[in-house]
Amino acid sequence: MATKKRPAPTRRTGGAPTRKSKKTEEEHSGPAASTRYTPRTTASHGPSPTWVPVLMFTLILLGLAVIFFHYVNIFLPAAESNWWLLGGLGFILGGVVTATQLR
């Protein structure tokens, strides 16, 4: 008859478990930490001034208008220059940056 034997347990290497010293427990004798989550209090900001969204939409629309008029080749002096495109993209970027200030 065959008997079912378990294999011998393998020995784990890695050292002894660390123990807490009494010093560290005595050093932290202050009040116990709360287990409840308390969110940070933030300074509340009111709504954005009216000029922020107005400036944002004005810059974006102005940038789109400059790019459009550059491609149509009207209303812009020296429209062959690509500086108009760079200026239009700059206006759009200014509108996007202003949008980050919107609350």
N, C-alpha and C positions, 0 to 999 in steps of 0.2 A: 504494500500500500504506500502510495505516495503521500507525503505530508506537505501541506502548504506552509512554508516558513516565510516570514518576512525577512527581507534583507536587513543587515545590520545598519543602523542609522549612520549616516556619514557625519563626520565631525566638521563643523563649520569653523573656518578660520577668520579672523578679523579682530580679535582682541576682546577684551572684557567690556561690558557695557559701562557707560559713564554714569556716575552717580552725582546727584546734586550735593554740593557742599553746604554746610550750615551757614557759612559766611554769606553766600549770595542770597539766601533767604532772609537773613538779618538785615542786609543792606537795603532791601526793598520793603522796608517796614512801613512805607507810606500808605495812603489810601489805596484800596484795591481798585483796579481798573474796571470800569463799567462794561458790561457785556452788551449793552444796547448801543446801536449805531446812532450817533448824533451828527447830522449834517452840518457842515460849516455855514456860518452866517455870512452872507455876501451882501455887499452894499447894493441896495436896489437902485437901479437907474430908471428914470422915468422914460416916457416915449421920446423918440428923436425929435429934434426941432424940425419945423416944416421945411427949412431950407435944405436938409440933407437929402430927402428923396427927390426934391426938385432939381438939385444940383446933379444927382446921380443920373436921372433920366435926361437932363439937358446934355451932359457930357456924352452919354451913349448915343443919343440921337445926332448930336453934332459930329461925332466920329463917323457914324454911318453916312451922314450927309456928305462929309468931306470925301470919303471913299467913293460914294456913288458919283458925285460930281467930277471926281478925277477920272473915272472910267467913261463917263459920258462926254467929258472934255468940254464942259461949260462952266462958267462963273469962276474958274480958277486961273490966275495968270501962271504961265509956264507949267501947264498941267502935264507936260511930258516928264517932269521930274518926279522921282519916286519919293521925294520928301513929303509930298502930300499924303501918300499912303502911310508913311511913318507917323505923321501928325494925326491922321485919323485913328490909327491904332493906339496912339498915345491918349487921345480923348476917350476912347473906349476903355482903356486900362484905367484911366482916372475915374471913370464911372464905376468900374468894378471895385476899385479901392474904396470909393465913397460908399458903395453898397455894404462894405464890411462894417461901417460905422452905424448902420441902420439898426434900430432896436425895435 
